[in-house]
């Protein structure tokens, strides 16, 4: 055998190190994460849900506060004392103790309560949407973590295949059937596959960290056993009467309309009634006093606030119209994407079977010397791409289910809420 075809020692060492790295990889990742259904049952403990609950409770508290009557005013006045002449001291003093109350005429308190109730209704609708969004975000983070784990496994399998192909190529180099360049190329491919495996594992670790943070898990996520990518979405259901986003916009429109009534009533004068007791020291007598007071609407008639409230109502009407159109289009698009992703998953699975058979035949042909290393490399790359495409197709199906679930007002992969 010519010396130029002997395998260099560094090639053998590189392949041995690659094989050792493949065997030792992933040994620390053994503890599975809770299933998506279990994490979904804890959704009420997440910060987003807690924030939405707190905002709803604040709006309900404002409703209670809006129904409270204003406090009465207690007043004490003293005249004609500590002056000069006959008004020296307190002999001719006059004192009055009075209490006054805002009568809240013109339906002022009722309008205030209705406006607060409308705001509370909008907060409740926003809370429902926030819960749906939190469930969708959890599903996406969970699916992305599972996809990252699968990509790391595929990268490790790709490294194993690349190392095996490199060994086969080096064996042919030793036999003098391939030039030394083929062995160097094989080692380079193994190094690239090893780097890709390391990068995929880093992405997996980052995705696991995001899942642990979003799900508020006390222990780090080190694996996923209960698959969400393989879970088939529920059968297509009829569109809800009103989409959650539309409900939020409708509640905002109603709240804006109630504020117009409040501002119109504020333009009317506040009427205050007072009742008091006056003491006359000079006559040693007392008398009752009664009074009514109200501002004269000469300058301020609250026109600016009324116009502002009307403009906000028109903006809410326009926003509602836009949301209705968007909700209709978004649901149609989500259903179309879900159907397309289901077909894509089937095609990807079929592509994997074909790619595996093509690679098996190419490997046999390469070892027999009937095909080149380039052809083997092409079929191996096709197999890796087919498996990666299957993962991407399943992740796209999860995203489509999340979009459709948001339009239906439910959690992904769950029945109607």
LOLUM-594507 format. One record per residue (C-alpha): residue number from 1; chain; x negated, y, z negated. Coordinates in steps of 0.25 Angstrom, whole numbers, m for minus. Layout:
REM LOLUM-594507
pos=NUM, unit=A, u=X, v=Y, w=Z $
...
This chain:
REM LOLUM-594507
pos=1, unit=A, u=0, v=0, w=0 $
pos=2, unit=A, u=m6, v=14, w=4 $
pos=3, unit=A, u=m9, v=22, w=m9 $
pos=4, unit=A, u=m1, v=34, w=m4 $
pos=5, unit=A, u=12, v=25, w=m7 $
pos=6, unit=A, u=9, v=22, w=m21 $
pos=7, unit=A, u=18, v=28, w=m31 $
pos=8, unit=A, u=12, v=40, w=m39 $
pos=9, unit=A, u=12, v=38, w=m54 $
pos=10, unit=A, u=19, v=51, w=m56 $
pos=11, unit=A, u=31, v=46, w=m48 $
pos=12, unit=A, u=32, v=34, w=m56 $
pos=13, unit=A, u=31, v=42, w=m69 $
pos=14, unit=A, u=42, v=52, w=m64 $
pos=15, unit=A, u=52, v=41, w=m61 $
pos=16, unit=A, u=49, v=34, w=m74 $
pos=17, unit=A, u=52, v=47, w=m81 $
pos=18, unit=A, u=65, v=49, w=m73 $
pos=19, unit=A, u=70, v=36, w=m77 $
pos=20, unit=A, u=67, v=38, w=m91 $
pos=21, unit=A, u=74, v=51, w=m91 $
pos=22, unit=A, u=86, v=45, w=m85 $
pos=23, unit=A, u=87, v=34, w=m95 $
pos=24, unit=A, u=85, v=43, w=m107 $
pos=25, unit=A, u=95, v=54, w=m103 $
pos=26, unit=A, u=108, v=56, w=m109 $
pos=27, unit=A, u=105, v=47, w=m121 $
pos=28, unit=A, u=109, v=58, w=m131 $
pos=29, unit=A, u=123, v=61, w=m125 $
pos=30, unit=A, u=132, v=51, w=m131 $
pos=31, unit=A, u=143, v=58, w=m140 $
pos=32, unit=A, u=156, v=61, w=m131 $
pos=33, unit=A, u=164, v=73, w=m132 $
pos=34, unit=A, u=179, v=73, w=m136 $
pos=35, unit=A, u=188, v=71, w=m125 $
pos=36, unit=A, u=195, v=82, w=m118 $
pos=37, unit=A, u=208, v=79, w=m124 $
pos=38, unit=A, u=202, v=79, w=m138 $
pos=39, unit=A, u=196, v=92, w=m135 $
pos=40, unit=A, u=209, v=98, w=m130 $
pos=41, unit=A, u=216, v=94, w=m143 $
pos=42, unit=A, u=206, v=103, w=m150 $
pos=43, unit=A, u=209, v=115, w=m141 $
pos=44, unit=A, u=216, v=123, w=m151 $
pos=45, unit=A, u=202, v=124, w=m159 $
pos=46, unit=A, u=195, v=131, w=m147 $
pos=47, unit=A, u=192, v=146, w=m148 $
pos=48, unit=A, u=200, v=149, w=m136 $
pos=49, unit=A, u=212, v=143, w=m142 $
pos=50, unit=A, u=210, v=148, w=m156 $
pos=51, unit=A, u=208, v=162, w=m149 $
pos=52, unit=A, u=221, v=161, w=m142 $
pos=53, unit=A, u=229, v=156, w=m154 $
pos=54, unit=A, u=223, v=168, w=m162 $
pos=55, unit=A, u=228, v=178, w=m152 $
pos=56, unit=A, u=242, v=172, w=m151 $
pos=57, unit=A, u=243, v=172, w=m166 $
pos=58, unit=A, u=238, v=187, w=m166 $
pos=59, unit=A, u=249, v=190, w=m156 $
pos=60, unit=A, u=260, v=183, w=m165 $
pos=61, unit=A, u=255, v=191, w=m177 $
pos=62, unit=A, u=257, v=204, w=m169 $
pos=63, unit=A, u=271, v=199, w=m166 $
pos=64, unit=A, u=274, v=198, w=m181 $
pos=65, unit=A, u=267, v=212, w=m183 $
pos=66, unit=A, u=276, v=218, w=m172 $
pos=67, unit=A, u=288, v=214, w=m180 $
pos=68, unit=A, u=284, v=221, w=m193 $
pos=69, unit=A, u=291, v=235, w=m196 $
pos=70, unit=A, u=282, v=247, w=m198 $
pos=71, unit=A, u=279, v=250, w=m213 $
pos=72, unit=A, u=287, v=262, w=m219 $
pos=73, unit=A, u=279, v=274, w=m223 $
pos=74, unit=A, u=279, v=279, w=m237 $
pos=75, unit=A, u=277, v=294, w=m239 $
pos=76, unit=A, u=275, v=303, w=m251 $
pos=77, unit=A, u=275, v=319, w=m249 $
pos=78, unit=A, u=274, v=330, w=m260 $
pos=79, unit=A, u=277, v=345, w=m257 $
pos=80, unit=A, u=276, v=358, w=m265 $
pos=81, unit=A, u=266, v=354, w=m276 $
pos=82, unit=A, u=253, v=359, w=m281 $
pos=83, unit=A, u=255, v=372, w=m274 $
pos=84, unit=A, u=256, v=386, w=m279 $
pos=85, unit=A, u=267, v=394, w=m286 $
pos=86, unit=A, u=279, v=386, w=m287 $
pos=87, unit=A, u=273, v=374, w=m281 $
pos=88, unit=A, u=262, v=373, w=m291 $
pos=89, unit=A, u=261, v=359, w=m297 $
pos=90, unit=A, u=272, v=349, w=m293 $
pos=91, unit=A, u=284, v=356, w=m299 $
pos=92, unit=A, u=290, v=360, w=m285 $
pos=93, unit=A, u=284, v=347, w=m278 $
pos=94, unit=A, u=292, v=339, w=m268 $
pos=95, unit=A, u=289, v=325, w=m266 $
pos=96, unit=A, u=294, v=315, w=m256 $
pos=97, unit=A, u=293, v=300, w=m255 $
pos=98, unit=A, u=297, v=294, w=m242 $
pos=99, unit=A, u=297, v=281, w=m234 $
pos=100, unit=A, u=298, v=281, w=m218 $
pos=101, unit=A, u=300, v=270, w=m209 $
pos=102, unit=A, u=298, v=268, w=m194 $
pos=103, unit=A, u=312, v=264, w=m189 $
pos=104, unit=A, u=306, v=257, w=m176 $
pos=105, unit=A, u=318, v=261, w=m167 $
pos=106, unit=A, u=319, v=258, w=m152 $
pos=107, unit=A, u=316, v=243, w=m154 $
pos=108, unit=A, u=301, v=246, w=m157 $
pos=109, unit=A, u=298, v=234, w=m166 $
pos=110, unit=A, u=306, v=224, w=m157 $
pos=111, unit=A, u=298, v=229, w=m145 $
pos=112, unit=A, u=285, v=228, w=m153 $
pos=113, unit=A, u=288, v=214, w=m157 $
pos=114, unit=A, u=292, v=210, w=m143 $
pos=115, unit=A, u=279, v=215, w=m137 $
pos=116, unit=A, u=271, v=208, w=m148 $
pos=117, unit=A, u=279, v=195, w=m145 $
pos=118, unit=A, u=276, v=196, w=m130 $
pos=119, unit=A, u=261, v=198, w=m134 $
pos=120, unit=A, u=262, v=186, w=m142 $
pos=121, unit=A, u=268, v=178, w=m131 $
pos=122, unit=A, u=257, v=182, w=m122 $
pos=123, unit=A, u=246, v=178, w=m132 $
pos=124, unit=A, u=253, v=164, w=m133 $
pos=125, unit=A, u=253, v=162, w=m118 $
pos=126, unit=A, u=238, v=167, w=m118 $
pos=127, unit=A, u=236, v=157, w=m129 $
pos=128, unit=A, u=242, v=145, w=m121 $
pos=129, unit=A, u=234, v=149, w=m109 $
pos=130, unit=A, u=221, v=150, w=m117 $
pos=131, unit=A, u=223, v=136, w=m122 $
pos=132, unit=A, u=225, v=131, w=m108 $
pos=133, unit=A, u=212, v=138, w=m104 $
pos=134, unit=A, u=205, v=132, w=m116 $
pos=135, unit=A, u=209, v=118, w=m112 $
pos=136, unit=A, u=205, v=120, w=m98 $
pos=137, unit=A, u=191, v=126, w=m102 $
pos=138, unit=A, u=189, v=114, w=m111 $
pos=139, unit=A, u=193, v=104, w=m100 $
pos=140, unit=A, u=183, v=111, w=m91 $
pos=141, unit=A, u=172, v=111, w=m101 $
pos=142, unit=A, u=174, v=97, w=m104 $
pos=143, unit=A, u=175, v=93, w=m89 $
pos=144, unit=A, u=162, v=101, w=m86 $
pos=145, unit=A, u=155, v=94, w=m98 $
pos=146, unit=A, u=159, v=80, w=m93 $
pos=147, unit=A, u=155, v=84, w=m78 $
pos=148, unit=A, u=142, v=89, w=m84 $
pos=149, unit=A, u=140, v=75, w=m91 $
pos=150, unit=A, u=143, v=68, w=m78 $
pos=151, unit=A, u=134, v=76, w=m70 $
pos=152, unit=A, u=123, v=73, w=m80 $
pos=153, unit=A, u=126, v=58, w=m79 $
pos=154, unit=A, u=125, v=60, w=m64 $
pos=155, unit=A, u=112, v=67, w=m64 $
pos=156, unit=A, u=107, v=56, w=m73 $
pos=157, unit=A, u=112, v=45, w=m63 $
pos=158, unit=A, u=106, v=53, w=m51 $
pos=159, unit=A, u=92, v=53, w=m58 $
pos=160, unit=A, u=93, v=38, w=m60 $
pos=161, unit=A, u=96, v=36, w=m45 $
pos=162, unit=A, u=85, v=46, w=m41 $
pos=163, unit=A, u=75, v=39, w=m50 $
pos=164, unit=A, u=80, v=25, w=m45 $
pos=165, unit=A, u=78, v=30, w=m30 $
pos=166, unit=A, u=65, v=36, w=m34 $
pos=167, unit=A, u=60, v=23, w=m39 $
pos=168, unit=A, u=65, v=16, w=m26 $
pos=169, unit=A, u=58, v=27, w=m18 $
pos=170, unit=A, u=45, v=25, w=m26 $
pos=171, unit=A, u=46, v=10, w=m24 $
pos=172, unit=A, u=46, v=12, w=m9 $
pos=173, unit=A, u=34, v=21, w=m10 $
pos=174, unit=A, u=27, v=10, w=m17 $
pos=175, unit=A, u=30, v=1, w=m6 $
pos=176, unit=A, u=25, v=10, w=4 $
pos=177, unit=A, u=39, v=12, w=11 $
pos=178, unit=A, u=41, v=26, w=7 $
pos=179, unit=A, u=30, v=38, w=6 $
pos=180, unit=A, u=26, v=43, w=m7 $
pos=181, unit=A, u=34, v=56, w=m4 $
pos=182, unit=A, u=46, v=48, w=m6 $
pos=183, unit=A, u=42, v=45, w=m20 $
pos=184, unit=A, u=39, v=59, w=m23 $
pos=185, unit=A, u=52, v=63, w=m18 $
pos=186, unit=A, u=59, v=53, w=m27 $
pos=187, unit=A, u=52, v=58, w=m39 $
pos=188, unit=A, u=56, v=72, w=m36 $
pos=189, unit=A, u=71, v=68, w=m34 $
pos=190, unit=A, u=70, v=61, w=m48 $
pos=191, unit=A, u=64, v=74, w=m54 $
pos=192, unit=A, u=76, v=82, w=m48 $
pos=193, unit=A, u=86, v=72, w=m53 $
pos=194, unit=A, u=80, v=72, w=m67 $
pos=195, unit=A, u=81, v=87, w=m67 $
pos=196, unit=A, u=96, v=87, w=m62 $
pos=197, unit=A, u=99, v=77, w=m73 $
pos=198, unit=A, u=93, v=86, w=m83 $
pos=199, unit=A, u=101, v=98, w=m78 $
pos=200, unit=A, u=114, v=90, w=m78 $
pos=201, unit=A, u=111, v=86, w=m92 $
pos=202, unit=A, u=109, v=100, w=m96 $
pos=203, unit=A, u=122, v=104, w=m90 $
pos=204, unit=A, u=129, v=93, w=m97 $
pos=205, unit=A, u=124, v=97, w=m110 $
pos=206, unit=A, u=128, v=111, w=m108 $
pos=207, unit=A, u=142, v=107, w=m104 $
pos=208, unit=A, u=143, v=98, w=m116 $
pos=209, unit=A, u=139, v=110, w=m125 $
pos=210, unit=A, u=150, v=119, w=m118 $
pos=211, unit=A, u=161, v=108, w=m121 $
pos=212, unit=A, u=157, v=107, w=m135 $
pos=213, unit=A, u=158, v=122, w=m137 $
pos=214, unit=A, u=171, v=123, w=m130 $
pos=215, unit=A, u=177, v=111, w=m137 $
pos=216, unit=A, u=171, v=116, w=m150 $
pos=217, unit=A, u=165, v=102, w=m153 $
pos=218, unit=A, u=157, v=101, w=m166 $
pos=219, unit=A, u=147, v=91, w=m159 $
pos=220, unit=A, u=140, v=93, w=m146 $
pos=221, unit=A, u=146, v=86, w=m134 $
pos=222, unit=A, u=137, v=75, w=m129 $
pos=223, unit=A, u=146, v=67, w=m119 $
pos=224, unit=A, u=160, v=66, w=m113 $
pos=225, unit=A, u=167, v=52, w=m113 $
pos=226, unit=A, u=181, v=57, w=m111 $
pos=227, unit=A, u=181, v=61, w=m96 $
pos=228, unit=A, u=189, v=73, w=m92 $
pos=229, unit=A, u=183, v=73, w=m78 $
pos=230, unit=A, u=189, v=59, w=m75 $
pos=231, unit=A, u=203, v=63, w=m81 $
pos=232, unit=A, u=214, v=65, w=m70 $
pos=233, unit=A, u=222, v=77, w=m71 $
pos=234, unit=A, u=237, v=76, w=m74 $
pos=235, unit=A, u=246, v=74, w=m62 $
pos=236, unit=A, u=250, v=88, w=m56 $
pos=237, unit=A, u=262, v=94, w=m63 $
pos=238, unit=A, u=272, v=104, w=m59 $
pos=239, unit=A, u=268, v=119, w=m61 $
pos=240, unit=A, u=272, v=125, w=m74 $
pos=241, unit=A, u=283, v=135, w=m74 $
pos=242, unit=A, u=273, v=146, w=m78 $
pos=243, unit=A, u=258, v=145, w=m78 $
pos=244, unit=A, u=251, v=148, w=m92 $
pos=245, unit=A, u=244, v=160, w=m85 $
pos=246, unit=A, u=258, v=165, w=m80 $
pos=247, unit=A, u=263, v=164, w=m94 $
pos=248, unit=A, u=252, v=172, w=m100 $
pos=249, unit=A, u=254, v=183, w=m89 $
pos=250, unit=A, u=269, v=183, w=m92 $
pos=251, unit=A, u=267, v=185, w=m107 $
pos=252, unit=A, u=258, v=196, w=m104 $
pos=253, unit=A, u=268, v=203, w=m95 $
pos=254, unit=A, u=279, v=201, w=m105 $
pos=255, unit=A, u=270, v=207, w=m116 $
pos=256, unit=A, u=267, v=219, w=m107 $
pos=257, unit=A, u=282, v=221, w=m105 $
pos=258, unit=A, u=285, v=221, w=m120 $
pos=259, unit=A, u=274, v=232, w=m122 $
pos=260, unit=A, u=282, v=241, w=m112 $
pos=261, unit=A, u=294, v=241, w=m122 $
pos=262, unit=A, u=285, v=243, w=m134 $
pos=263, unit=A, u=279, v=256, w=m127 $
pos=264, unit=A, u=293, v=261, w=m123 $
pos=265, unit=A, u=298, v=260, w=m137 $
pos=266, unit=A, u=286, v=267, w=m142 $
pos=267, unit=A, u=289, v=279, w=m134 $
pos=268, unit=A, u=302, v=281, w=m143 $
pos=269, unit=A, u=300, v=288, w=m156 $
pos=270, unit=A, u=297, v=281, w=m169 $
pos=271, unit=A, u=308, v=285, w=m179 $
pos=272, unit=A, u=304, v=285, w=m193 $
pos=273, unit=A, u=314, v=286, w=m205 $
pos=274, unit=A, u=310, v=291, w=m219 $
pos=275, unit=A, u=316, v=291, w=m232 $
pos=276, unit=A, u=311, v=298, w=m244 $
pos=277, unit=A, u=313, v=304, w=m258 $
pos=278, unit=A, u=309, v=319, w=m261 $
pos=279, unit=A, u=307, v=324, w=m275 $
pos=280, unit=A, u=309, v=339, w=m278 $
pos=281, unit=A, u=301, v=342, w=m291 $
pos=282, unit=A, u=307, v=356, w=m293 $
pos=283, unit=A, u=321, v=351, w=m293 $
pos=284, unit=A, u=318, v=338, w=m299 $
pos=285, unit=A, u=326, v=331, w=m288 $
pos=286, unit=A, u=324, v=321, w=m277 $
pos=287, unit=A, u=330, v=319, w=m263 $
pos=288, unit=A, u=330, v=308, w=m252 $
pos=289, unit=A, u=324, v=312, w=m239 $
pos=290, unit=A, u=326, v=305, w=m225 $
pos=291, unit=A, u=319, v=307, w=m212 $
pos=292, unit=A, u=318, v=302, w=m198 $
pos=293, unit=A, u=306, v=305, w=m189 $
pos=294, unit=A, u=302, v=302, w=m175 $
pos=295, unit=A, u=292, v=308, w=m165 $
pos=296, unit=A, u=296, v=317, w=m154 $
pos=297, unit=A, u=293, v=310, w=m140 $
pos=298, unit=A, u=288, v=323, w=m134 $
pos=299, unit=A, u=274, v=319, w=m130 $
pos=300, unit=A, u=271, v=304, w=m132 $
pos=301, unit=A, u=282, v=295, w=m126 $
pos=302, unit=A, u=272, v=283, w=m124 $
pos=303, unit=A, u=273, v=284, w=m109 $
pos=304, unit=A, u=258, v=280, w=m107 $
pos=305, unit=A, u=260, v=267, w=m115 $
pos=306, unit=A, u=273, v=264, w=m108 $
pos=307, unit=A, u=266, v=266, w=m95 $
pos=308, unit=A, u=254, v=257, w=m99 $
pos=309, unit=A, u=263, v=246, w=m104 $
pos=310, unit=A, u=271, v=246, w=m91 $
pos=311, unit=A, u=258, v=246, w=m83 $
pos=312, unit=A, u=253, v=234, w=m91 $
pos=313, unit=A, u=266, v=227, w=m89 $
pos=314, unit=A, u=265, v=229, w=m74 $
pos=315, unit=A, u=251, v=223, w=m75 $
pos=316, unit=A, u=256, v=211, w=m82 $
pos=317, unit=A, u=266, v=209, w=m71 $
pos=318, unit=A, u=256, v=209, w=m61 $
pos=319, unit=A, u=247, v=200, w=m69 $
pos=320, unit=A, u=258, v=190, w=m70 $
pos=321, unit=A, u=261, v=190, w=m55 $
pos=322, unit=A, u=247, v=187, w=m52 $
pos=323, unit=A, u=246, v=176, w=m63 $
pos=324, unit=A, u=258, v=170, w=m57 $
pos=325, unit=A, u=252, v=169, w=m43 $
pos=326, unit=A, u=238, v=165, w=m49 $
pos=327, unit=A, u=245, v=154, w=m57 $
pos=328, unit=A, u=252, v=148, w=m45 $
pos=329, unit=A, u=240, v=148, w=m36 $
pos=330, unit=A, u=231, v=143, w=m47 $
pos=331, unit=A, u=240, v=131, w=m50 $
pos=332, unit=A, u=241, v=127, w=m36 $
pos=333, unit=A, u=226, v=128, w=m34 $
pos=334, unit=A, u=223, v=120, w=m47 $
pos=335, unit=A, u=232, v=109, w=m42 $
pos=336, unit=A, u=225, v=109, w=m28 $
pos=337, unit=A, u=212, v=109, w=m35 $
pos=338, unit=A, u=216, v=97, w=m44 $
pos=339, unit=A, u=221, v=89, w=m32 $
pos=340, unit=A, u=209, v=92, w=m24 $
pos=341, unit=A, u=200, v=88, w=m36 $
pos=342, unit=A, u=207, v=75, w=m38 $
pos=343, unit=A, u=204, v=72, w=m23 $
pos=344, unit=A, u=190, v=76, w=m25 $
pos=345, unit=A, u=188, v=67, w=m37 $
pos=346, unit=A, u=192, v=55, w=m29 $
pos=347, unit=A, u=183, v=59, w=m17 $
pos=348, unit=A, u=171, v=61, w=m26 $
pos=349, unit=A, u=173, v=47, w=m33 $
pos=350, unit=A, u=174, v=41, w=m19 $
pos=351, unit=A, u=162, v=48, w=m15 $
pos=352, unit=A, u=154, v=42, w=m27 $
pos=353, unit=A, u=157, v=28, w=m23 $
pos=354, unit=A, u=152, v=31, w=m9 $
pos=355, unit=A, u=140, v=38, w=m14 $
pos=356, unit=A, u=136, v=27, w=m23 $
pos=357, unit=A, u=137, v=16, w=m12 $
pos=358, unit=A, u=129, v=25, w=m3 $
pos=359, unit=A, u=118, v=27, w=m13 $
pos=360, unit=A, u=118, v=12, w=m16 $
pos=361, unit=A, u=116, v=8, w=m1 $
pos=362, unit=A, u=106, v=19, w=0 $
pos=363, unit=A, u=98, v=14, w=m11 $
pos=364, unit=A, u=98, v=0, w=m6 $
pos=365, unit=A, u=94, v=5, w=8 $
pos=366, unit=A, u=83, v=14, w=2 $
pos=367, unit=A, u=77, v=2, w=m6 $
pos=368, unit=A, u=77, v=m6, w=7 $
pos=369, unit=A, u=70, v=5, w=14 $
pos=370, unit=A, u=82, v=7, w=24 $
pos=371, unit=A, u=85, v=22, w=20 $
pos=372, unit=A, u=76, v=33, w=16 $
pos=373, unit=A, u=75, v=40, w=3 $
pos=374, unit=A, u=82, v=52, w=8 $
pos=375, unit=A, u=94, v=44, w=11 $
pos=376, unit=A, u=94, v=38, w=m3 $
pos=377, unit=A, u=93, v=52, w=m8 $
pos=378, unit=A, u=105, v=57, w=0 $
pos=379, unit=A, u=114, v=45, w=m5 $
pos=380, unit=A, u=109, v=47, w=m20 $
pos=381, unit=A, u=112, v=62, w=m19 $
pos=382, unit=A, u=126, v=59, w=m13 $
pos=383, unit=A, u=129, v=50, w=m24 $
pos=384, unit=A, u=125, v=60, w=m35 $
pos=385, unit=A, u=133, v=71, w=m27 $
pos=386, unit=A, u=145, v=62, w=m27 $
pos=387, unit=A, u=145, v=59, w=m42 $
pos=388, unit=A, u=143, v=74, w=m44 $
pos=389, unit=A, u=155, v=77, w=m35 $
pos=390, unit=A, u=164, v=68, w=m43 $
pos=391, unit=A, u=160, v=75, w=m56 $
pos=392, unit=A, u=163, v=89, w=m49 $
pos=393, unit=A, u=176, v=84, w=m43 $
pos=394, unit=A, u=181, v=79, w=m57 $
pos=395, unit=A, u=177, v=92, w=m63 $
pos=396, unit=A, u=185, v=100, w=m52 $
pos=397, unit=A, u=197, v=91, w=m56 $
pos=398, unit=A, u=196, v=95, w=m70 $
pos=399, unit=A, u=195, v=110, w=m66 $
pos=400, unit=A, u=207, v=109, w=m57 $
pos=401, unit=A, u=215, v=102, w=m69 $
pos=402, unit=A, u=211, v=113, w=m78 $
pos=403, unit=A, u=216, v=124, w=m68 $
pos=404, unit=A, u=229, v=117, w=m66 $
pos=405, unit=A, u=231, v=114, w=m81 $
pos=406, unit=A, u=229, v=129, w=m84 $
pos=407, unit=A, u=240, v=132, w=m74 $
pos=408, unit=A, u=249, v=122, w=m81 $
pos=409, unit=A, u=246, v=127, w=m95 $
pos=410, unit=A, u=240, v=114, w=m100 $
pos=411, unit=A, u=227, v=108, w=m104 $
pos=412, unit=A, u=219, v=101, w=m93 $
pos=413, unit=A, u=222, v=86, w=m91 $
pos=414, unit=A, u=234, v=87, w=m101 $
pos=415, unit=A, u=249, v=87, w=m99 $
pos=416, unit=A, u=258, v=99, w=m100 $
pos=417, unit=A, u=256, v=107, w=m112 $
